[in-house]
Amino acid sequence: MSISIRKEQSSDVQSIYEVTVAAFLEAPHTDHTEQFIVKALRESGALSISLVAEDGGNIVGHVALSPVTISGSADSWYGLGPISVLPKNQSKGIGSKLMNAAILELKNIKAKGCVLLGDPNYYHRFGFKPREGLVLPGVPPEYFQALLFQGDLPQGIVTFHESFSAKG
């Protein structure tokens, strides 16, 4: 297995859709709309960073990043997700490669920080952790995490792009 990470190309759209569906098919805590979220982010122009993991010409993983607002202000903060790896390719380091590449891309565009909703046991290794005063309503606070790149940590309610309510 030789995994390469690269930016999404227009010819990848269907493969990204299929990888996302497969990755979340058996996942707990999902309403199975992740593929619709990626599509809506792309169509609205809010898919700021879209990276794929490729193995032998096949897309086996994907990560999406989009702007978030914090208490109504948009100031170079991004939300990571969804991140998807084909089930047969999980636990092989592909998700970690996607995460590291996504963090590097965020730093390259001078992002101030990134938030995500996910398992703290997994995302802690990348520097993400719950941050006092940074809130995503309706979720257990230990699962909402942030990574600060520069500046002061903002305080307030985080809102993901409206595409996160896409249902189809």
OpenMM code with the backbone's topology and positions (N, CA, C; nanometers):
from openmm import Vec3, app, unit

residues = "MET SER ILE SER ILE ARG LYS GLU GLN SER SER ASP VAL GLN SER ILE TYR GLU VAL THR VAL ALA ALA PHE LEU GLU ALA PRO HIS THR ASP HIS THR GLU GLN PHE ILE VAL LYS ALA LEU ARG GLU SER GLY ALA LEU SER ILE SER LEU VAL ALA GLU ASP GLY GLY ASN ILE VAL GLY HIS VAL ALA LEU SER PRO VAL THR ILE SER GLY SER ALA ASP SER TRP TYR GLY LEU GLY PRO ILE SER VAL LEU PRO LYS ASN GLN SER LYS GLY ILE GLY SER LYS LEU MET ASN ALA ALA ILE LEU GLU LEU LYS ASN ILE LYS ALA LYS GLY CYS VAL LEU LEU GLY ASP PRO ASN TYR TYR HIS ARG PHE GLY PHE LYS PRO ARG GLU GLY LEU VAL LEU PRO GLY VAL PRO PRO GLU TYR PHE GLN ALA LEU LEU PHE GLN GLY ASP LEU PRO GLN GLY ILE VAL THR PHE HIS GLU SER PHE SER ALA LYS GLY".split()
positions = [
    Vec3(0.0852, -0.1177, 0.0000),
    Vec3(0.0000, 0.0000, 0.0000),
    Vec3(0.0896, 0.1239, 0.0000),
    Vec3(0.0689, 0.2077, -0.0993),
    Vec3(0.1441, 0.3318, -0.1105),
    Vec3(0.0449, 0.4476, -0.1187),
    Vec3(0.0208, 0.5118, -0.0065),
    Vec3(-0.0810, 0.6162, 0.0027),
    Vec3(-0.0209, 0.7520, -0.0312),
    Vec3(-0.0880, 0.8227, -0.1205),
    Vec3(-0.0505, 0.9619, -0.1461),
    Vec3(-0.1711, 1.0496, -0.1145),
    Vec3(-0.1431, 1.1685, -0.0649),
    Vec3(-0.2480, 1.2656, -0.0310),
    Vec3(-0.2365, 1.3802, -0.1306),
    Vec3(-0.3504, 1.4185, -0.1884),
    Vec3(-0.3499, 1.5287, -0.2838),
    Vec3(-0.4822, 1.6035, -0.2764),
    Vec3(-0.4851, 1.7195, -0.3408),
    Vec3(-0.6081, 1.7977, -0.3456),
    Vec3(-0.7094, 1.7299, -0.4374),
    Vec3(-0.8344, 1.7467, -0.4025),
    Vec3(-0.9450, 1.6946, -0.4836),
    Vec3(-0.9381, 1.7506, -0.6257),
    Vec3(-0.9692, 1.6645, -0.7213),
    Vec3(-0.9861, 1.7057, -0.8609),
    Vec3(-1.1319, 1.6791, -0.8984),
    Vec3(-1.1792, 1.7463, -1.0030),
    Vec3(-1.3202, 1.7303, -1.0419),
    Vec3(-1.3545, 1.5853, -1.0739),
    Vec3(-1.2586, 1.5096, -1.1221),
    Vec3(-1.2845, 1.3688, -1.1547),
    Vec3(-1.2981, 1.2803, -1.0304),
    Vec3(-1.2704, 1.3343, -0.9116),
    Vec3(-1.2772, 1.2576, -0.7860),
    Vec3(-1.4136, 1.2620, -0.7189),
    Vec3(-1.5033, 1.3484, -0.7662),
    Vec3(-1.6277, 1.3759, -0.6937),
    Vec3(-1.7082, 1.2492, -0.6650),
    Vec3(-1.7295, 1.1644, -0.7623),
    Vec3(-1.8080, 1.0427, -0.7414),
    Vec3(-1.7381, 0.9471, -0.6451),
    Vec3(-1.6073, 0.9331, -0.6578),
    Vec3(-1.5326, 0.8452, -0.5672),
    Vec3(-1.5384, 0.8961, -0.4235),
    Vec3(-1.5302, 1.0276, -0.4062),
    Vec3(-1.5400, 1.0857, -0.2721),
    Vec3(-1.6776, 1.0552, -0.2127),
    Vec3(-1.7808, 1.0705, -0.2931),
    Vec3(-1.9168, 1.0393, -0.2490),
    Vec3(-1.9238, 0.8932, -0.2009),
    Vec3(-1.8722, 0.8013, -0.2820),
    Vec3(-1.8786, 0.6583, -0.2498),
    Vec3(-1.7967, 0.6235, -0.1260),
    Vec3(-1.6779, 0.6819, -0.1131),
    Vec3(-1.5940, 0.6580, 0.0040),
    Vec3(-1.6650, 0.7079, 0.1303),
    Vec3(-1.7269, 0.8246, 0.1203),
    Vec3(-1.7949, 0.8826, 0.2361),
    Vec3(-1.9133, 0.7973, 0.2784),
    Vec3(-1.9933, 0.7519, 0.1837),
    Vec3(-2.1066, 0.6637, 0.2155),
    Vec3(-2.0557, 0.5375, 0.2851),
    Vec3(-1.9554, 0.4726, 0.2273),
    Vec3(-1.9029, 0.3475, 0.2821),
    Vec3(-1.8431, 0.3678, 0.4214),
    Vec3(-1.7713, 0.4767, 0.4406),
    Vec3(-1.7032, 0.5009, 0.5679),
    Vec3(-1.8009, 0.5165, 0.6838),
    Vec3(-1.9179, 0.5749, 0.6562),
    Vec3(-2.0133, 0.6018, 0.7639),
    Vec3(-2.1284, 0.5011, 0.7699),
    Vec3(-2.1282, 0.4022, 0.6828),
    Vec3(-2.2381, 0.3062, 0.6753),
    Vec3(-2.2641, 0.2368, 0.8090),
    Vec3(-2.1603, 0.1925, 0.8757),
    Vec3(-2.1741, 0.1210, 1.0029),
    Vec3(-2.1300, 0.2042, 1.1228),
    Vec3(-2.1021, 0.3311, 1.1007),
    Vec3(-2.0508, 0.4165, 1.2091),
    Vec3(-2.1606, 0.4511, 1.3088),
    Vec3(-2.1250, 0.4528, 1.4378),
    Vec3(-2.2223, 0.4975, 1.5382),
    Vec3(-2.2327, 0.6502, 1.5360),
    Vec3(-2.3373, 0.7039, 1.5925),
    Vec3(-2.3551, 0.8486, 1.6106),
    Vec3(-2.3546, 0.9253, 1.4784),
    Vec3(-2.4275, 0.8753, 1.3804),
    Vec3(-2.4367, 0.9459, 1.2525),
    Vec3(-2.5785, 0.9372, 1.2001),
    Vec3(-2.6168, 1.0372, 1.1241),
    Vec3(-2.7467, 1.0307, 1.0565),
    Vec3(-2.7286, 1.0014, 0.9075),
    Vec3(-2.6075, 0.9594, 0.8714),
    Vec3(-2.5748, 0.9150, 0.7349),
    Vec3(-2.5987, 1.0229, 0.6290),
    Vec3(-2.5629, 1.1449, 0.6621),
    Vec3(-2.5760, 1.2556, 0.5663),
    Vec3(-2.4401, 1.3136, 0.5261),
    Vec3(-2.3321, 1.2508, 0.5691),
    Vec3(-2.1985, 1.3061, 0.5451),
    Vec3(-2.1702, 1.3302, 0.3970),
    Vec3(-2.2130, 1.2382, 0.3108),
    Vec3(-2.1898, 1.2560, 0.1670),
    Vec3(-2.2663, 1.3758, 0.1123),
    Vec3(-2.3837, 1.4033, 0.1694),
    Vec3(-2.4632, 1.5186, 0.1267),
    Vec3(-2.3997, 1.6493, 0.1758),
    Vec3(-2.3380, 1.6435, 0.2928),
    Vec3(-2.2691, 1.7610, 0.3465),
    Vec3(-2.1534, 1.7996, 0.2554),
    Vec3(-2.0711, 1.7022, 0.2174),
    Vec3(-1.9570, 1.7305, 0.1286),
    Vec3(-2.0062, 1.7882, -0.0035),
    Vec3(-2.1101, 1.7288, -0.0583),
    Vec3(-2.1654, 1.7772, -0.1853),
    Vec3(-2.2163, 1.9206, -0.1717),
    Vec3(-2.2897, 1.9483, -0.0647),
    Vec3(-2.3448, 2.0826, -0.0437),
    Vec3(-2.2333, 2.1849, -0.0188),
    Vec3(-2.1303, 2.1460, 0.0554),
    Vec3(-2.0167, 2.2363, 0.0758),
    Vec3(-1.9517, 2.2708, -0.0580),
    Vec3(-1.9311, 2.1693, -0.1403),
    Vec3(-1.8692, 2.1897, -0.2712),
    Vec3(-1.9555, 2.2815, -0.3571),
    Vec3(-2.0850, 2.2531, -0.3640),
    Vec3(-2.1760, 2.3302, -0.4499),
    Vec3(-2.1927, 2.4745, -0.4029),
    Vec3(-2.1771, 2.4994, -0.2727),
    Vec3(-2.1933, 2.6349, -0.2203),
    Vec3(-2.0626, 2.7137, -0.2223),
    Vec3(-1.9540, 2.6484, -0.2611),
    Vec3(-1.8245, 2.7156, -0.2620),
    Vec3(-1.7588, 2.7245, -0.1253),
    Vec3(-1.8109, 2.6488, -0.0293),
    Vec3(-1.7593, 2.6541, 0.1075),
    Vec3(-1.6627, 2.5408, 0.1404),
    Vec3(-1.6311, 2.4582, 0.0428),
    Vec3(-1.5356, 2.3498, 0.0648),
    Vec3(-1.3958, 2.4085, 0.0463),
    Vec3(-1.3426, 2.4642, 0.1537),
    Vec3(-1.2164, 2.5386, 0.1485),
    Vec3(-1.0972, 2.4497, 0.1161),
    Vec3(-1.0949, 2.3324, 0.1782),
    Vec3(-0.9879, 2.2352, 0.1549),
    Vec3(-1.0536, 2.1002, 0.1409),
    Vec3(-1.0166, 2.0289, 0.0350),
    Vec3(-1.0694, 1.8953, 0.0098),
    Vec3(-0.9533, 1.8088, -0.0373),
    Vec3(-0.9138, 1.7141, 0.0476),
    Vec3(-0.7997, 1.6287, 0.0186),
    Vec3(-0.8439, 1.4836, 0.0074),
    Vec3(-0.7799, 1.4122, -0.0827),
    Vec3(-0.8076, 1.2701, -0.0972),
    Vec3(-0.6824, 1.1890, -0.0668),
    Vec3(-0.7055, 1.0679, -0.0185),
    Vec3(-0.5996, 0.9685, -0.0022),
    Vec3(-0.6158, 0.8711, -0.1175),
    Vec3(-0.5069, 0.8505, -0.1882),
    Vec3(-0.5115, 0.7666, -0.3075),
    Vec3(-0.4150, 0.6497, -0.2902),
    Vec3(-0.4591, 0.5325, -0.3324),
    Vec3(-0.3767, 0.4124, -0.3291),
    Vec3(-0.3895, 0.3445, -0.4648),
    Vec3(-0.2827, 0.3436, -0.5407),
    Vec3(-0.2848, 0.2783, -0.6718),
    Vec3(-0.3892, 0.3352, -0.7656),
    Vec3(-0.4103, 0.4648, -0.7603),
    Vec3(-0.5080, 0.5284, -0.8480),
    Vec3(-0.6500, 0.5255, -0.7965),
    Vec3(-0.6725, 0.4632, -0.6809),
    Vec3(-0.8067, 0.4550, -0.6217),
    Vec3(-0.8168, 0.5458, -0.5002),
    Vec3(-0.9279, 0.6171, -0.4899),
    Vec3(-0.9533, 0.7020, -0.3738),
    Vec3(-0.9968, 0.6115, -0.2585),
    Vec3(-0.9232, 0.6180, -0.1474),
    Vec3(-0.9547, 0.5349, -0.0309),
    Vec3(-0.9899, 0.6191, 0.0919),
    Vec3(-0.9735, 0.7521, 0.0800),
    Vec3(-1.0056, 0.8389, 0.1917),
    Vec3(-1.0238, 0.9828, 0.1467),
    Vec3(-1.0870, 1.0624, 0.2333),
    Vec3(-1.1154, 1.2017, 0.2016),
    Vec3(-1.1323, 1.2807, 0.3305),
    Vec3(-1.0922, 1.4083, 0.3246),
    Vec3(-1.1180, 1.4997, 0.4355),
    Vec3(-1.1641, 1.6334, 0.3779),
    Vec3(-1.2637, 1.6920, 0.4450),
    Vec3(-1.3207, 1.8200, 0.4038),
    Vec3(-1.2999, 1.9217, 0.5150),
    Vec3(-1.2697, 2.0456, 0.4755),
    Vec3(-1.2593, 2.1567, 0.5697),
    Vec3(-1.3360, 2.2750, 0.5144),
    Vec3(-1.4076, 2.3422, 0.6041),
    Vec3(-1.4912, 2.4551, 0.5634),
    Vec3(-1.4888, 2.5606, 0.6731),
    Vec3(-1.5198, 2.6854, 0.6378),
    Vec3(-1.5191, 2.7926, 0.7381),
    Vec3(-1.6282, 2.7733, 0.8427),
    Vec3(-1.5976, 2.8149, 0.9644),
    Vec3(-1.6970, 2.8200, 1.0716),
    Vec3(-1.7040, 2.9634, 1.1227),
    Vec3(-1.8141, 2.9946, 1.1886),
    Vec3(-1.8238, 3.1228, 1.2575),
    Vec3(-1.8242, 3.0956, 1.4076),
    Vec3(-1.7741, 3.1920, 1.4805),
    Vec3(-1.7719, 3.1823, 1.6261),
    Vec3(-1.8445, 3.3054, 1.6784),
    Vec3(-1.9624, 3.2791, 1.7362),
    Vec3(-2.0528, 3.3856, 1.7822),
    Vec3(-2.0743, 3.4908, 1.6739),
    Vec3(-2.1000, 3.4424, 1.5527),
    Vec3(-2.1368, 3.5287, 1.4414),
    Vec3(-2.0221, 3.5894, 1.3648),
    Vec3(-1.9000, 3.5718, 1.4097),
    Vec3(-1.7845, 3.6301, 1.3421),
    Vec3(-1.7050, 3.5217, 1.2696),
    Vec3(-1.6706, 3.5480, 1.1450),
    Vec3(-1.5876, 3.4546, 1.0688),
    Vec3(-1.4475, 3.5138, 1.0644),
    Vec3(-1.3536, 3.4475, 1.1264),
    Vec3(-1.2201, 3.5033, 1.1338),
    Vec3(-1.1136, 3.3947, 1.1196),
    Vec3(-1.1063, 3.3337, 1.0030),
    Vec3(-1.0011, 3.2371, 0.9705),
    Vec3(-1.0019, 3.1123, 1.0580),
    Vec3(-1.1218, 3.0720, 1.1005),
    Vec3(-1.1376, 2.9450, 1.1711),
    Vec3(-1.2111, 2.8485, 1.0789),
    Vec3(-1.1746, 2.7199, 1.0890),
    Vec3(-1.2297, 2.6179, 1.0002),
    Vec3(-1.2803, 2.5004, 1.0808),
    Vec3(-1.3749, 2.4295, 1.0199),
    Vec3(-1.4250, 2.3059, 1.0759),
    Vec3(-1.3746, 2.1904, 0.9921),
    Vec3(-1.3259, 2.0873, 1.0574),
    Vec3(-1.2774, 1.9693, 0.9882),
    Vec3(-1.3865, 1.8639, 0.9901),
    Vec3(-1.4176, 1.8126, 0.8736),
    Vec3(-1.5131, 1.7050, 0.8653),
    Vec3(-1.6122, 1.7260, 0.7525),
    Vec3(-1.6646, 1.6186, 0.7070),
    Vec3(-1.6308, 1.4835, 0.7505),
    Vec3(-1.4944, 1.4377, 0.6993),
    Vec3(-1.4399, 1.3405, 0.7719),
    Vec3(-1.3197, 1.2696, 0.7288),
    Vec3(-1.3600, 1.1244, 0.7120),
    Vec3(-1.3218, 1.0666, 0.5988),
    Vec3(-1.3698, 0.9331, 0.5628),
    Vec3(-1.2557, 0.8460, 0.5121),
    Vec3(-1.2559, 0.7202, 0.5533),
    Vec3(-1.1643, 0.6198, 0.4999),
    Vec3(-1.2464, 0.4946, 0.4756),
    Vec3(-1.2264, 0.4322, 0.3589),
    Vec3(-1.2981, 0.3078, 0.3300),
    Vec3(-1.2792, 0.2093, 0.4447),
    Vec3(-1.3852, 0.1403, 0.4874),
    Vec3(-1.3742, 0.0487, 0.6010),
    Vec3(-1.2590, -0.0522, 0.5893),
    Vec3(-1.2377, -0.1083, 0.4700),
    Vec3(-1.1305, -0.2085, 0.4548),
    Vec3(-0.9915, -0.1467, 0.4665),
    Vec3(-0.9827, -0.0133, 0.4600),
    Vec3(-0.8543, 0.0549, 0.4698),
    Vec3(-0.8363, 0.1286, 0.6025),
    Vec3(-0.9319, 0.1147, 0.6935),
    Vec3(-0.9209, 0.1810, 0.8232),
    Vec3(-0.8169, 0.1113, 0.9103),
    Vec3(-0.7659, 0.1842, 1.0070),
    Vec3(-0.6630, 0.1352, 1.1000),
    Vec3(-0.5316, 0.1035, 1.0302),
    Vec3(-0.5045, 0.1738, 0.9208),
    Vec3(-0.3786, 0.1570, 0.8477),
    Vec3(-0.3023, 0.2886, 0.8370),
    Vec3(-0.3461, 0.3901, 0.9123),
    Vec3(-0.2753, 0.5169, 0.9137),
    Vec3(-0.3206, 0.6173, 0.8089),
    Vec3(-0.4214, 0.5819, 0.7287),
    Vec3(-0.4678, 0.6725, 0.6232),
    Vec3(-0.5361, 0.7950, 0.6830),
    Vec3(-0.6183, 0.7746, 0.7834),
    Vec3(-0.6837, 0.8868, 0.8500),
    Vec3(-0.5813, 0.9822, 0.9099),
    Vec3(-0.4759, 0.9289, 0.9683),
    Vec3(-0.3700, 1.0127, 1.0249),
    Vec3(-0.2995, 1.0927, 0.9166),
    Vec3(-0.2741, 1.0304, 0.8029),
    Vec3(-0.2111, 1.1027, 0.6918),
    Vec3(-0.3021, 1.2156, 0.6431),
    Vec3(-0.4304, 1.1886, 0.6327),
    Vec3(-0.5258, 1.2926, 0.5928),
    Vec3(-0.5291, 1.4055, 0.6953),
    Vec3(-0.5311, 1.3708, 0.8225),
    Vec3(-0.5337, 1.4724, 0.9287),
    Vec3(-0.4089, 1.5599, 0.9232),
    Vec3(-0.2923, 1.4979, 0.9132),
    Vec3(-0.1681, 1.5746, 0.9098),
    Vec3(-0.1618, 1.6653, 0.7869),
    Vec3(-0.2069, 1.6155, 0.6737),
    Vec3(-0.2084, 1.6963, 0.5512),
    Vec3(-0.3079, 1.8113, 0.5644),
    Vec3(-0.4232, 1.7860, 0.6259),
    Vec3(-0.5241, 1.8906, 0.6455),
    Vec3(-0.4705, 2.0007, 0.7366),
    Vec3(-0.4048, 1.9621, 0.8444),
    Vec3(-0.3469, 2.0600, 0.9369),
    Vec3(-0.2402, 2.1432, 0.8657),
    Vec3(-0.1577, 2.0803, 0.7855),
    Vec3(-0.0554, 2.1525, 0.7093),
    Vec3(-0.1190, 2.2515, 0.6118),
    Vec3(-0.2244, 2.2093, 0.5433),
    Vec3(-0.2944, 2.2997, 0.4499),
    Vec3(-0.3539, 2.4192, 0.5238),
    Vec3(-0.4107, 2.3953, 0.6416),
    Vec3(-0.4665, 2.5054, 0.7212),
    Vec3(-0.3566, 2.6040, 0.7607),
    Vec3(-0.2432, 2.5522, 0.8008),
    Vec3(-0.1312, 2.6401, 0.8355),
    Vec3(-0.0851, 2.7189, 0.7127),
    Vec3(-0.0841, 2.6547, 0.5966),
    Vec3(-0.0413, 2.7207, 0.4728),
    Vec3(-0.1316, 2.8371, 0.4346),
    Vec3(-0.2602, 2.8282, 0.4679),
    Vec3(-0.3516, 2.9378, 0.4341),
    Vec3(-0.3670, 3.0353, 0.5521),
    Vec3(-0.2806, 3.0200, 0.6525),
    Vec3(-0.2766, 3.1102, 0.7681),
    Vec3(-0.4045, 3.1067, 0.8510),
    Vec3(-0.4650, 2.9880, 0.8597),
    Vec3(-0.5827, 2.9713, 0.9453),
    Vec3(-0.5428, 3.0000, 1.0897),
    Vec3(-0.6366, 3.0521, 1.1661),
    Vec3(-0.6112, 3.0769, 1.3084),
    Vec3(-0.6357, 2.9516, 1.3912),
    Vec3(-0.7281, 2.8661, 1.3425),
    Vec3(-0.7568, 2.7458, 1.4176),
    Vec3(-0.8572, 2.6583, 1.3475),
    Vec3(-0.8816, 2.5433, 1.4082),
    Vec3(-0.9711, 2.4438, 1.3506),
    Vec3(-1.0492, 2.3770, 1.4628),
    Vec3(-1.1756, 2.3484, 1.4349),
    Vec3(-1.2604, 2.2754, 1.5291),
    Vec3(-1.3111, 2.1480, 1.4624),
    Vec3(-1.3495, 2.0533, 1.5458),
    Vec3(-1.4100, 1.9304, 1.4953),
    Vec3(-1.4923, 1.8648, 1.6045),
    Vec3(-1.5779, 1.7775, 1.5614),
    Vec3(-1.6597, 1.6967, 1.6508),
    Vec3(-1.6154, 1.5534, 1.6299),
    Vec3(-1.5603, 1.4921, 1.7341),
    Vec3(-1.5110, 1.3558, 1.7166),
    Vec3(-1.4559, 1.2973, 1.8453),
    Vec3(-1.4064, 1.1760, 1.8340),
    Vec3(-1.3555, 1.0989, 1.9462),
    Vec3(-1.2276, 1.1626, 2.0019),
    Vec3(-1.2327, 1.2092, 2.1274),
    Vec3(-1.1133, 1.2729, 2.1835),
    Vec3(-0.9929, 1.1800, 2.1896),
    Vec3(-1.0161, 1.0508, 2.2050),
    Vec3(-0.9043, 0.9563, 2.2104),
    Vec3(-0.8283, 0.9506, 2.0786),
    Vec3(-0.8967, 0.9759, 1.9680),
    Vec3(-0.8314, 0.9755, 1.8369),
    Vec3(-0.7687, 1.1107, 1.8060),
    Vec3(-0.8442, 1.2188, 1.8212),
    Vec3(-0.7997, 1.3500, 1.7736),
    Vec3(-0.6992, 1.4193, 1.8662),
    Vec3(-0.6873, 1.3720, 1.9891),
    Vec3(-0.5907, 1.4302, 2.0823),
    Vec3(-0.4484, 1.4218, 2.0269),
    Vec3(-0.4158, 1.3157, 1.9562),
    Vec3(-0.2791, 1.2968, 1.9039),
    Vec3(-0.2392, 1.4042, 1.8040),
    Vec3(-0.3384, 1.4759, 1.7483),
    Vec3(-0.3103, 1.5830, 1.6522),
    Vec3(-0.3129, 1.7208, 1.7187),
    Vec3(-0.3323, 1.7223, 1.8503),
    Vec3(-0.3327, 1.8481, 1.9241),
    Vec3(-0.4703, 1.9036, 1.9540),
    Vec3(-0.5750, 1.8373, 1.9082),
    Vec3(-0.7111, 1.8840, 1.9351),
    Vec3(-0.7491, 1.8509, 2.0785),
    Vec3(-0.8215, 1.9434, 2.1402),
    Vec3(-0.8736, 1.9184, 2.2744),
    Vec3(-0.9911, 2.0112, 2.2998),
    Vec3(-1.0776, 1.9722, 2.3927),
    Vec3(-1.1879, 2.0624, 2.4290),
    Vec3(-1.1295, 2.1921, 2.4838),
    Vec3(-1.1941, 2.3034, 2.4502),
    Vec3(-1.1450, 2.4346, 2.4945),
    Vec3(-1.2565, 2.5080, 2.5670),
    Vec3(-1.2268, 2.5491, 2.6885),
    Vec3(-1.3227, 2.6239, 2.7698),
    Vec3(-1.3681, 2.7485, 2.6945),
    Vec3(-1.5004, 2.7671, 2.6874),
    Vec3(-1.5552, 2.8866, 2.6256),
    Vec3(-1.5811, 2.8763, 2.4768),
    Vec3(-1.5414, 2.7673, 2.4171),
    Vec3(-1.5684, 2.7421, 2.2750),
    Vec3(-1.6721, 2.6300, 2.2707),
    Vec3(-1.7932, 2.6615, 2.2227),
    Vec3(-1.9069, 2.5727, 2.2429),
    Vec3(-1.9751, 2.5368, 2.1117),
    Vec3(-2.0091, 2.4103, 2.0964),
    Vec3(-2.0983, 2.3634, 1.9907),
    Vec3(-2.2222, 2.3111, 2.0621),
    Vec3(-2.3329, 2.3874, 2.0578),
    Vec3(-2.4520, 2.3497, 2.1335),
    Vec3(-2.5043, 2.2107, 2.0954),
    Vec3(-2.5504, 2.1412, 2.1967),
    Vec3(-2.6168, 2.0136, 2.1736),
    Vec3(-2.5265, 1.8927, 2.1655),
    Vec3(-2.3972, 1.9107, 2.1909),
    Vec3(-2.3068, 1.7953, 2.1871),
    Vec3(-2.2293, 1.7887, 2.3179),
    Vec3(-2.1896, 1.6690, 2.3581),
    Vec3(-2.1076, 1.6583, 2.4798),
    Vec3(-1.9774, 1.7368, 2.4599),
    Vec3(-1.9423, 1.8250, 2.5529),
    Vec3(-1.8284, 1.9138, 2.5333),
    Vec3(-1.6955, 1.8423, 2.5106),
    Vec3(-1.6801, 1.7223, 2.5647),
    Vec3(-1.5526, 1.6520, 2.5462),
    Vec3(-1.5311, 1.6070, 2.4005),
    Vec3(-1.6380, 1.6017, 2.3213),
    Vec3(-1.6265, 1.5596, 2.1813),
    Vec3(-1.6080, 1.6773, 2.0861),
    Vec3(-1.6298, 1.7986, 2.1342),
    Vec3(-1.6078, 1.9166, 2.0514),
    Vec3(-1.4712, 1.9728, 2.0869),
    Vec3(-1.3813, 1.9728, 1.9881),
    Vec3(-1.2410, 2.0022, 2.0148),
    Vec3(-1.1877, 2.1066, 1.9185),
    Vec3(-1.0817, 2.1734, 1.9623),
    Vec3(-1.0216, 2.2783, 1.8800),
    Vec3(-0.8700, 2.2659, 1.8816),
    Vec3(-0.8111, 2.3179, 1.7753),
    Vec3(-0.6667, 2.3275, 1.7626),
    Vec3(-0.6356, 2.4715, 1.7225),
    Vec3(-0.5601, 2.5402, 1.8067),
    Vec3(-0.5252, 2.6801, 1.7839),
    Vec3(-0.3913, 2.6867, 1.7117),
    Vec3(-0.3864, 2.7613, 1.6009),
    Vec3(-0.2613, 2.7792, 1.5272),
    Vec3(-0.1948, 2.9113, 1.5607),
    Vec3(-0.2740, 3.0184, 1.5716),
    Vec3(-0.2176, 3.1510, 1.5972),
    Vec3(-0.3231, 3.2418, 1.6606),
    Vec3(-0.2750, 3.3429, 1.7313),
    Vec3(-0.3657, 3.4383, 1.7942),
    Vec3(-0.4233, 3.3843, 1.9235),
    Vec3(-0.5245, 3.4543, 1.9713),
    Vec3(-0.5923, 3.4145, 2.0950),
    Vec3(-0.7073, 3.3211, 2.0628),
    Vec3(-0.7374, 3.2347, 2.1560),
    Vec3(-0.8501, 3.1443, 2.1403),
    Vec3(-0.9794, 3.2239, 2.1533),
    Vec3(-1.0636, 3.2222, 2.0501),
    Vec3(-1.1903, 3.2941, 2.0610),
    Vec3(-1.2844, 3.2241, 2.1585),
    Vec3(-1.3814, 3.2973, 2.2056),
    Vec3(-1.4822, 3.2441, 2.2960),
    Vec3(-1.6174, 3.2599, 2.2282),
    Vec3(-1.7035, 3.1602, 2.2426),
    Vec3(-1.8376, 3.1747, 2.1906),
    Vec3(-1.8926, 3.0470, 2.1319),
    Vec3(-2.0045, 3.0631, 2.0640),
    Vec3(-2.0759, 2.9511, 2.0030),
    Vec3(-2.0268, 2.9340, 1.8595),
    Vec3(-1.9881, 2.8119, 1.8279),
    Vec3(-1.9385, 2.7787, 1.6945),
    Vec3(-2.0545, 2.7328, 1.6079),
    Vec3(-2.0578, 2.7840, 1.4855),
    Vec3(-2.1594, 2.7429, 1.3887),
    Vec3(-2.0890, 2.6947, 1.2630),
    Vec3(-2.1192, 2.5714, 1.2253),
    Vec3(-2.0677, 2.5165, 1.1006),
    Vec3(-2.1504, 2.5717, 0.9846),
    Vec3(-2.0977, 2.5624, 0.8646),
    Vec3(-2.1660, 2.6114, 0.7443),
    Vec3(-2.3039, 2.5466, 0.7330),
    Vec3(-2.3971, 2.6177, 0.6747),
    Vec3(-2.5350, 2.5689, 0.6603),
    Vec3(-2.5404, 2.4359, 0.5839),
    Vec3(-2.4387, 2.4030, 0.5063),
    Vec3(-2.4340, 2.2758, 0.4329),
    Vec3(-2.4380, 2.1552, 0.5274),
    Vec3(-2.4039, 2.1759, 0.6533),
    Vec3(-2.4057, 2.0647, 0.7486),
    Vec3(-2.5472, 2.0194, 0.7812),
    Vec3(-2.6470, 2.0912, 0.7342),
    Vec3(-2.7852, 2.0464, 0.7526),
    Vec3(-2.8387, 1.9786, 0.6263),
    Vec3(-2.7527, 1.9580, 0.5266),
    Vec3(-2.7945, 1.8929, 0.4014),
    Vec3(-2.8435, 1.7512, 0.4278),
    Vec3(-2.9524, 1.7154, 0.3628),
    Vec3(-3.0114, 1.5821, 0.3816),
    Vec3(-3.0202, 1.5019, 0.2517),
    Vec3(-2.9782, 1.5588, 0.1435),
    Vec3(-2.9870, 1.4823, 0.0194),
    Vec3(-2.9635, 1.5654, -0.1023),
] * unit.nanometer
topology = app.Topology()
chain = topology.addChain("A")
for resn in residues:
    res = topology.addResidue(resn, chain)
    for name in ("N", "CA", "C"):
        topology.addAtom(name, app.Element.getBySymbol(name[0]), res)
